[in-house]
Amino acid sequence: MANNNLQGKKIAILVADGFEQVELLEPRKALDEAGATTQVVSPADKKVKGWNMKEWGDEVTVDVPLKAANPEEFDALLLPGGVMNPDNLRMIPEAVKFVKHFTDEGKPVASICHGPWSLVEADAVRGKKVTSWPSLKTDLRNAGANWVDKECVRDGQIVTSRKPDDIPAFNREMIQLFSERAQDKPLRKTA
């Protein structure tokens, strides 16, 4: 679709060990196919290990170590889930600061499953309608969100989804949001 062209847009995918593999790989593939440049950002320096439903999965190359990542260089952010991944990220001040940059600047963020834990830490869900893996419902409500049990929810510049089964709807909404923002104005400051 012409309005889903993300050509020239740079998307950060923030993950730590234990990310749900399919929640990184499938959205990344959709973004790449829409023309975006995706980069894995991680507290790890070289590789980060995925979780494949019930056991350890594959390693993914880290494109930009978190300590060297400049959020201003990215147009949007993808936050995959998995229990361990966002639980680790929310305890790393640099990761929370990275997420907060996107939400404070009004840049689009797509988050699935347990990924919204990072949005809680960045104080980005207050007053927002969101969804997630059901076990995050209370955390999100306590952070001021209106949690709903739906396949995919968009509120402003944030798209959230519940689980791997929801990835097709999540990908559609994520690409739609990222492409709308791309049409509105340049996402990055240019030199």
CORZI-V158353 format. One record per residue. N is the residue number from 1. RES is the residue in one letter. PSI is psi in whole degrees, 0 to 359 (* if undefined). BURIAL is I if it has 24 or more other ideal C-beta (glycine too) atoms within 12 Angstrom, else O. Layout:
BEGIN
((N & RES & PSI & BURIAL) (N & RES & PSI & BURIAL))
END
This chain:
BEGIN
((1 & M & 135 & O) (2 & A & 323 & O) (3 & N & 0 & O) (4 & N & 22 & I) (5 & N & 116 & O) (6 & L & 20 & I) (7 & Q & 130 & O) (8 & G & 357 & O) (9 & K & 141 & I) (10 & K & 121 & I) (11 & I & 127 & I) (12 & A & 139 & I) (13 & I & 104 & I) (14 & L & 120 & I) (15 & V & 155 & I) (16 & A & 174 & I) (17 & D & 141 & I) (18 & G & 12 & I) (19 & F & 147 & I) (20 & E & 115 & I) (21 & Q & 310 & I) (22 & V & 333 & I) (23 & E & 349 & I) (24 & L & 309 & I) (25 & L & 314 & I) (26 & E & 312 & I) (27 & P & 323 & I) (28 & R & 317 & I) (29 & K & 317 & O) (30 & A & 319 & I) (31 & L & 315 & I) (32 & D & 318 & I) (33 & E & 335 & O) (34 & A & 1 & I) (35 & G & 358 & O) (36 & A & 159 & I) (37 & T & 120 & I) (38 & T & 142 & I) (39 & Q & 130 & I) (40 & V & 124 & I) (41 & V & 133 & I) (42 & S & 152 & I) (43 & P & 336 & I) (44 & A & 151 & I) (45 & D & 322 & O) (46 & K & 317 & O) (47 & K & 152 & O) (48 & V & 139 & I) (49 & K & 131 & I) (50 & G & 169 & I) (51 & W & 130 & I) (52 & N & 83 & O) (53 & M & 293 & O) (54 & K & 7 & O) (55 & E & 168 & O) (56 & W & 143 & O) (57 & G & 215 & I) (58 & D & 161 & O) (59 & E & 148 & O) (60 & V & 140 & I) (61 & T & 136 & O) (62 & V & 122 & I) (63 & D & 322 & I) (64 & V & 115 & I) (65 & P & 141 & I) (66 & L & 319 & I) (67 & K & 340 & O) (68 & A & 359 & O) (69 & A & 133 & I) (70 & N & 110 & O) (71 & P & 338 & I) (72 & E & 342 & O) (73 & E & 355 & I) (74 & F & 148 & I) (75 & D & 333 & I) (76 & A & 170 & I) (77 & L & 135 & I) (78 & L & 129 & I) (79 & L & 93 & I) (80 & P & 164 & I) (81 & G & 222 & I) (82 & G & 142 & I) (83 & V & 311 & I) (84 & M & 318 & I) (85 & N & 297 & I) (86 & P & 334 & I) (87 & D & 322 & I) (88 & N & 313 & I) (89 & L & 322 & I) (90 & R & 349 & I) (91 & M & 1 & O) (92 & I & 108 & I) (93 & P & 322 & O) (94 & E & 325 & I) (95 & A & 317 & I) (96 & V & 317 & I) (97 & K & 321 & I) (98 & F & 311 & I) (99 & V & 316 & I) (100 & K & 326 & I) (101 & H & 313 & I) (102 & F & 314 & I) (103 & T & 322 & I) (104 & D & 327 & O) (105 & E & 358 & I) (106 & G & 20 & O) (107 & K & 149 & I) (108 & P & 143 & I) (109 & V & 134 & I) (110 & A & 129 & I) (111 & S & 134 & I) (112 & I & 148 & I) (113 & C & 246 & I) (114 & H & 356 & I) (115 & G & 325 & I) (116 & P & 347 & I) (117 & W & 322 & I) (118 & S & 326 & I) (119 & L & 326 & I) (120 & V & 311 & I) (121 & E & 329 & I) (122 & A & 4 & I) (123 & D & 46 & O) (124 & A & 2 & I) (125 & V & 354 & I) (126 & R & 122 & O) (127 & G & 4 & O) (128 & K & 147 & I) (129 & K & 123 & I) (130 & V & 166 & I) (131 & T & 172 & I) (132 & S & 182 & I) (133 & W & 138 & I) (134 & P & 330 & O) (135 & S & 347 & O) (136 & L & 356 & I) (137 & K & 308 & I) (138 & T & 317 & O) (139 & D & 316 & I) (140 & L & 318 & I) (141 & R & 319 & O) (142 & N & 335 & O) (143 & A & 4 & I) (144 & G & 8 & O) (145 & A & 157 & I) (146 & N & 96 & O) (147 & W & 134 & I) (148 & V & 152 & O) (149 & D & 84 & O) (150 & K & 155 & O) (151 & E & 317 & I) (152 & C & 138 & I) (153 & V & 134 & I) (154 & R & 130 & I) (155 & D & 108 & I) (156 & G & 237 & O) (157 & Q & 14 & I) (158 & I & 130 & I) (159 & V & 131 & I) (160 & T & 155 & I) (161 & S & 165 & I) (162 & R & 318 & I) (163 & K & 172 & I) (164 & P & 324 & I) (165 & D & 337 & O) (166 & D & 1 & I) (167 & I & 319 & I) (168 & P & 315 & O) (169 & A & 320 & I) (170 & F & 312 & I) (171 & N & 317 & I) (172 & R & 311 & I) (173 & E & 321 & I) (174 & M & 312 & I) (175 & I & 321 & I) (176 & Q & 312 & I) (177 & L & 311 & I) (178 & F & 324 & I) (179 & S & 325 & I) (180 & E & 315 & I) (181 & R & 323 & I) (182 & A & 327 & I) (183 & Q & 331 & O) (184 & D & 310 & O) (185 & K & 165 & O) (186 & P & 139 & O) (187 & L & 333 & I) (188 & R & 152 & I) (189 & K & 137 & O) (190 & T & 152 & O) (191 & A & * & O))
END
